[in-house]
Amino acid sequence: MPELFVTNFNRNFTGVSATAANVIRQQADRYDLRLVGYPLPGCPDPITLRQARAQSRNTSGRPFAVWHVRRNTEMRAAIWARDVLKLPIRVIFTSAAQRRHSMVPRWMISRMDAVVATSAAAAGFVPHVRATVSHGVDTDRITPAADRADAWQAMGYGGTMGIATIGRVRPEKGTDLFVDTMLRLLPDLPEATALVVGRPTREHQKFDLLLKDKVQRAGMIHRIRFIGELPPDRLTSLLQGLSLVMQLPRYEGYGMAPLEGMAAGVPFVASEAGHYSEFSAQGRTGMVVPQDMPQAAADAANSLLTDPARHAEMSQNARMLAETSFSARAEADGIDAVYQSLWSESAN
């Protein structure tokens, strides 16, 4: 019978989904594992919550099954299964937020058997932290292109180099700051095309339209392109063709986009948020600029993209750091140590 249940209750492929999928692909060969909820790329076919409850009643050789959750809805379902249905399970929550949770999530997190924080900053906002384990990227799945120029041309977005910001279109993610940065940068880089990869939720439709109107009025509609959300395989192909990933959020809990770019050998420019400073390795793989300063971001990008030797060195460093310090395999190892400690404590 299964020993590990990993939940995914969001039908949309979000940043949380991506980090969960990266780990699950590593865990699938280590455990008798079930994905619960909605499918994730490269992961086992999911089962329903009802099936997970039924299969959790018999844990085979383990004293209990582990339910690993990452969202509020998933915590709620796991607490119900453990405390109301009295299933023999323990619940682990991964926490990336670098700010105080609201009241109900705080209560649910306090009911977790263990918490895995993704950074030291995140660990300061939650109880029951068993380990601090950085999110990792699947460096087997995302690799550098044999020829970046060919990979970019194959995407069909125009120009000879690509710059992208990846994530939901909303103020918190700094999509407007990216647009303002590109309006400053692109006149100096006539062969560059900028991409906004992501879509707005309903409450940010007006924000999205205002940004598109701003680009249109600036006469840059063919050079700053809003391409919506991409399926995982096409996003991987895009990363291989990019010359730069740029993320300028006003807040970010962790931030996987620069790390995914690094796996493809792409350096980044990012604002002071999330885990970006750690990714940058003191400027060897990316450049971190102050928040809300489009000109600083434009200057950093221009200095990098007009220096081929420096860009090549940072690209090589980015791939190396992703493999050695931020791989999904290393994240799975860190999480495995938490599972094993819980099982070992019960056995003793």
C-alpha positions as CSV (number, residue, x, y, z in Angstrom):
1,M,0.0,0.0,0.0
2,P,1.1,3.6,-0.5
3,E,3.5,5.2,2.0
4,L,3.5,8.7,0.5
5,F,0.6,10.9,-0.7
6,V,1.4,14.2,-2.4
7,T,-1.5,16.6,-3.0
8,N,-2.2,18.9,-5.9
9,F,-5.6,20.5,-5.6
10,N,-5.2,23.4,-8.1
11,R,-6.2,22.6,-11.7
12,N,-4.0,25.4,-12.9
13,F,-0.3,24.9,-13.4
14,T,1.2,27.4,-10.9
15,G,4.6,27.9,-9.4
16,V,3.6,25.6,-6.5
17,S,2.6,23.0,-9.1
18,A,5.9,23.3,-10.8
19,T,7.9,22.8,-7.5
20,A,5.8,19.9,-6.5
21,A,6.2,18.2,-9.9
22,N,10.0,18.6,-9.7
23,V,10.1,16.8,-6.4
24,I,7.5,14.1,-7.3
25,R,9.5,13.1,-10.4
26,Q,12.5,12.5,-8.1
27,Q,10.3,10.7,-5.4
28,A,8.5,8.4,-7.7
29,D,11.3,5.8,-7.7
30,R,11.9,6.1,-4.0
31,Y,8.4,5.5,-2.5
32,D,5.1,3.8,-3.2
33,L,3.7,7.2,-4.0
34,R,0.3,8.6,-5.0
35,L,-0.4,12.0,-6.5
36,V,-3.8,13.2,-5.2
37,G,-5.9,15.7,-7.1
38,Y,-5.0,17.1,-10.5
39,P,-2.3,15.8,-12.9
40,L,1.2,17.2,-13.1
41,P,3.6,16.8,-16.0
42,G,5.9,13.7,-15.8
43,C,4.3,12.5,-12.6
44,P,2.1,9.4,-11.9
45,D,-1.5,9.6,-12.8
46,P,-3.5,11.1,-9.9
47,I,-6.1,9.5,-7.7
48,T,-9.0,11.2,-6.0
49,L,-9.2,12.5,-2.4
50,R,-11.6,9.7,-1.6
51,Q,-9.3,7.1,-3.0
52,A,-6.4,8.6,-1.0
53,R,-8.4,8.3,2.2
54,A,-9.3,4.7,1.5
55,Q,-5.7,3.8,0.7
56,S,-4.3,5.5,3.8
57,R,-6.1,3.0,6.0
58,N,-3.5,0.3,5.4
59,T,0.1,1.6,5.5
60,S,1.7,-1.8,4.9
61,G,5.2,-1.8,6.5
62,R,5.1,1.8,7.7
63,P,3.6,3.0,11.1
64,F,1.7,5.6,9.1
65,A,1.6,7.2,5.6
66,V,2.9,10.7,4.9
67,W,0.6,13.3,3.3
68,H,2.7,16.1,1.9
69,V,0.7,19.3,1.3
70,R,1.6,22.7,-0.1
71,R,-1.7,24.7,-0.2
72,N,-4.4,25.8,2.3
73,T,-7.0,23.5,0.8
74,E,-4.7,20.6,1.0
75,M,-3.8,21.3,4.6
76,R,-7.5,21.4,5.4
77,A,-8.2,18.0,3.7
78,A,-5.2,16.4,5.5
79,I,-6.2,17.7,8.9
80,W,-9.7,16.3,8.4
81,A,-8.3,12.9,7.3
82,R,-6.0,12.7,10.3
83,D,-8.1,14.3,13.1
84,V,-11.7,13.5,12.1
85,L,-11.4,10.3,10.1
86,K,-8.6,9.2,12.4
87,L,-6.5,7.8,9.5
88,P,-2.9,6.7,10.4
89,I,-1.2,9.6,8.6
90,R,1.3,12.4,9.4
91,V,1.1,15.7,7.5
92,I,4.0,17.7,6.2
93,F,3.6,21.2,4.8
94,T,6.1,23.0,2.6
95,S,6.2,26.8,3.4
96,A,7.8,29.3,1.1
97,A,6.0,32.6,2.2
98,Q,8.3,35.2,3.6
99,R,5.6,37.1,5.5
100,R,3.1,36.4,8.2
101,H,0.3,34.1,7.2
102,S,-3.3,35.1,7.9
103,M,-5.2,33.7,10.8
104,V,-6.7,30.5,9.4
105,P,-3.6,29.3,7.5
106,R,-1.6,30.0,10.7
107,W,-3.9,27.8,12.7
108,M,-3.6,25.0,10.1
109,I,0.1,25.2,9.9
110,S,0.2,24.9,13.7
111,R,-1.5,21.6,13.2
112,M,1.1,20.1,10.9
113,D,3.3,17.3,12.1
114,A,6.3,18.9,10.4
115,V,7.1,21.9,8.2
116,V,9.7,22.2,5.5
117,A,10.7,25.8,4.9
118,T,12.2,26.7,1.6
119,S,14.5,29.4,3.1
120,A,15.7,30.7,6.4
121,A,13.5,33.8,5.9
122,A,10.4,31.6,5.4
123,A,11.3,29.5,8.4
124,G,11.0,32.5,10.6
125,F,7.2,32.7,10.0
126,V,6.1,29.2,10.7
127,P,6.3,26.7,13.6
128,H,7.4,23.0,13.6
129,V,10.1,23.5,11.0
130,R,12.0,20.3,10.7
131,A,14.3,21.4,7.9
132,T,15.1,24.2,5.6
133,V,15.3,22.9,2.1
134,S,15.6,25.1,-1.0
135,H,13.3,24.5,-3.9
136,G,15.2,22.7,-6.8
137,V,14.8,22.6,-10.5
138,D,14.7,19.5,-12.6
139,T,18.1,19.8,-14.3
140,D,17.5,16.6,-16.3
141,R,14.3,18.0,-17.8
142,I,15.6,21.5,-18.4
143,T,18.9,21.7,-20.1
144,P,20.8,24.3,-22.2
145,A,20.1,24.3,-26.0
146,A,22.8,23.1,-28.3
147,D,22.5,26.4,-30.1
148,R,20.7,29.3,-28.3
149,A,20.2,31.3,-31.5
150,D,18.5,28.4,-33.3
151,A,16.3,27.6,-30.3
152,W,15.1,31.2,-30.2
153,Q,14.4,31.4,-33.9
154,A,12.4,28.2,-33.6
155,M,10.0,29.9,-31.2
156,G,9.0,32.4,-33.9
157,Y,8.8,35.5,-31.8
158,G,11.1,37.6,-33.9
159,G,14.5,39.3,-33.4
160,T,17.7,37.5,-32.5
161,M,17.5,37.5,-28.7
162,G,14.7,37.0,-26.2
163,I,14.0,38.5,-22.8
164,A,11.1,37.2,-20.7
165,T,9.3,37.7,-17.4
166,I,7.3,34.6,-16.3
167,G,4.4,34.5,-14.0
168,R,0.9,35.8,-13.3
169,V,0.2,39.3,-14.8
170,R,-0.4,41.4,-11.7
171,P,1.1,44.3,-9.7
172,E,2.6,42.0,-7.0
173,K,4.7,40.2,-9.7
174,G,5.9,43.5,-11.1
175,T,4.6,43.0,-14.7
176,D,4.2,46.8,-15.0
177,L,7.9,47.2,-13.9
178,F,9.0,44.8,-16.6
179,V,7.1,46.7,-19.2
180,D,8.6,50.0,-18.0
181,T,12.0,48.4,-18.1
182,M,11.6,47.2,-21.6
183,L,10.4,50.6,-22.8
184,R,13.8,51.9,-21.6
185,L,15.9,49.0,-22.8
186,L,14.6,47.9,-26.2
187,P,15.4,51.1,-28.1
188,D,19.1,50.3,-27.3
189,L,18.7,46.7,-28.4
190,P,17.0,46.7,-31.8
191,E,17.3,42.9,-32.2
192,A,15.7,42.0,-28.8
193,T,12.1,40.9,-28.3
194,A,10.5,41.0,-24.8
195,L,7.9,38.5,-23.7
196,V,5.3,38.6,-20.9
197,V,4.7,34.9,-20.2
198,G,1.6,34.4,-18.1
199,R,-2.0,35.5,-17.8
200,P,-4.0,37.7,-15.5
201,T,-6.6,36.4,-13.1
202,R,-10.1,37.9,-13.4
203,E,-9.3,40.7,-10.9
204,H,-6.3,41.8,-12.9
205,Q,-7.8,41.9,-16.3
206,K,-7.9,45.8,-16.3
207,F,-4.3,45.9,-15.2
208,D,-3.4,43.6,-18.1
209,L,-5.3,45.8,-20.6
210,L,-3.7,49.0,-19.3
211,L,-0.3,47.5,-19.8
212,K,-1.1,46.4,-23.4
213,D,-2.4,49.9,-24.1
214,K,0.7,51.5,-22.7
215,V,2.9,49.3,-25.0
216,Q,0.6,50.1,-28.0
217,R,0.9,53.8,-27.4
218,A,4.6,53.5,-27.2
219,G,4.7,51.9,-30.6
220,M,6.3,48.7,-29.2
221,I,3.5,46.2,-29.6
222,H,5.5,44.0,-31.9
223,R,8.5,44.0,-29.6
224,I,6.9,43.6,-26.2
225,R,4.6,40.6,-26.6
226,F,2.0,39.2,-24.2
227,I,1.9,35.5,-25.1
228,G,-0.1,34.1,-22.2
229,E,0.5,31.0,-20.3
230,L,2.6,28.2,-21.9
231,P,2.4,24.5,-21.4
232,P,5.4,23.1,-19.5
233,D,7.1,21.5,-22.6
234,R,6.8,24.7,-24.6
235,L,8.0,26.8,-21.7
236,T,11.1,24.6,-21.5
237,S,11.7,25.2,-25.2
238,L,11.3,28.9,-24.7
239,L,13.8,28.9,-21.8
240,Q,16.4,27.3,-24.0
241,G,16.1,30.1,-26.5
242,L,16.1,33.1,-24.1
243,S,19.1,35.3,-23.5
244,L,17.8,36.7,-20.3
245,V,15.1,36.0,-17.6
246,M,13.9,39.2,-15.8
247,Q,11.7,39.0,-12.7
248,L,10.9,42.3,-10.9
249,P,8.3,41.4,-8.3
250,R,7.2,43.6,-5.4
251,Y,6.9,40.5,-3.3
252,E,8.0,36.9,-4.0
253,G,8.0,34.0,-1.6
254,Y,10.7,32.1,-3.4
255,G,10.6,32.5,-7.2
256,M,11.4,29.6,-9.5
257,A,11.6,31.5,-12.9
258,P,15.2,32.6,-12.6
259,L,16.2,29.1,-11.4
260,E,14.5,27.4,-14.3
261,G,16.3,29.8,-16.6
262,M,19.6,29.0,-14.9
263,A,19.0,25.3,-15.6
264,A,18.8,26.2,-19.3
265,G,22.0,28.2,-19.0
266,V,20.2,31.6,-19.0
267,P,21.3,34.4,-16.6
268,F,18.8,36.7,-15.0
269,V,18.1,40.2,-13.7
270,A,15.8,40.4,-10.7
271,S,14.7,42.7,-8.0
272,E,15.5,42.2,-4.3
273,A,12.8,39.6,-3.5
274,G,12.3,35.9,-2.9
275,H,15.5,33.8,-3.1
276,Y,17.0,35.7,-5.9
277,S,20.1,36.9,-4.1
278,E,21.1,33.3,-3.3
279,F,20.5,32.4,-6.9
280,S,22.8,35.2,-8.1
281,A,25.9,33.8,-6.4
282,Q,27.3,37.4,-5.8
283,G,26.6,38.3,-9.4
284,R,28.2,35.3,-11.1
285,T,24.8,33.9,-12.4
286,G,22.5,36.9,-12.3
287,M,22.1,40.5,-11.2
288,V,19.9,41.7,-8.4
289,V,18.7,45.3,-8.5
290,P,16.6,47.4,-6.1
291,Q,12.8,47.1,-6.2
292,D,10.7,49.5,-8.2
293,M,13.6,50.8,-10.2
294,P,13.1,50.1,-13.9
295,Q,16.1,52.2,-15.0
296,A,18.4,50.1,-12.8
297,A,17.0,46.9,-14.3
298,A,17.4,48.2,-17.8
299,D,21.0,49.3,-17.2
300,A,21.8,45.9,-15.7
301,A,20.3,44.0,-18.6
302,N,22.0,46.3,-21.2
303,S,25.4,45.8,-19.6
304,L,25.0,42.0,-19.7
305,L,23.4,41.6,-23.1
306,T,26.0,43.9,-24.9
307,D,28.9,41.9,-23.4
308,P,29.0,38.5,-25.1
309,A,32.0,37.2,-23.1
310,R,30.4,38.1,-19.8
311,H,27.0,36.7,-20.9
312,A,28.7,33.4,-21.9
313,E,30.5,33.1,-18.6
314,M,27.3,33.9,-16.6
315,S,25.4,31.4,-18.7
316,Q,27.9,28.6,-17.9
317,N,27.9,29.6,-14.2
318,A,24.1,29.6,-14.1
319,R,23.8,26.0,-15.3
320,M,26.6,24.8,-13.0
321,L,25.0,26.4,-9.9
322,A,21.6,25.0,-10.8
323,E,23.1,21.5,-11.0
324,T,25.2,21.7,-7.9
325,S,23.2,23.7,-5.4
326,F,19.5,24.0,-6.6
327,S,18.6,20.7,-8.2
328,A,15.3,18.9,-7.6
329,R,17.3,15.8,-6.6
330,A,18.9,17.8,-3.7
331,E,15.4,19.0,-2.7
332,A,14.0,15.5,-2.7
333,D,17.0,14.3,-0.5
334,G,16.3,17.1,2.0
335,I,12.6,16.2,2.2
336,D,13.3,12.5,2.4
337,A,15.3,13.2,5.6
338,V,12.2,14.7,7.2
339,Y,10.0,11.7,6.2
340,Q,12.6,9.3,7.6
341,S,12.9,11.2,10.9
342,L,9.1,11.0,11.4
343,W,9.0,7.3,10.6
344,S,12.0,6.6,12.8
345,E,10.6,8.5,15.8
346,S,7.4,6.4,15.6
347,A,9.3,3.2,15.4
348,N,11.2,4.2,18.6
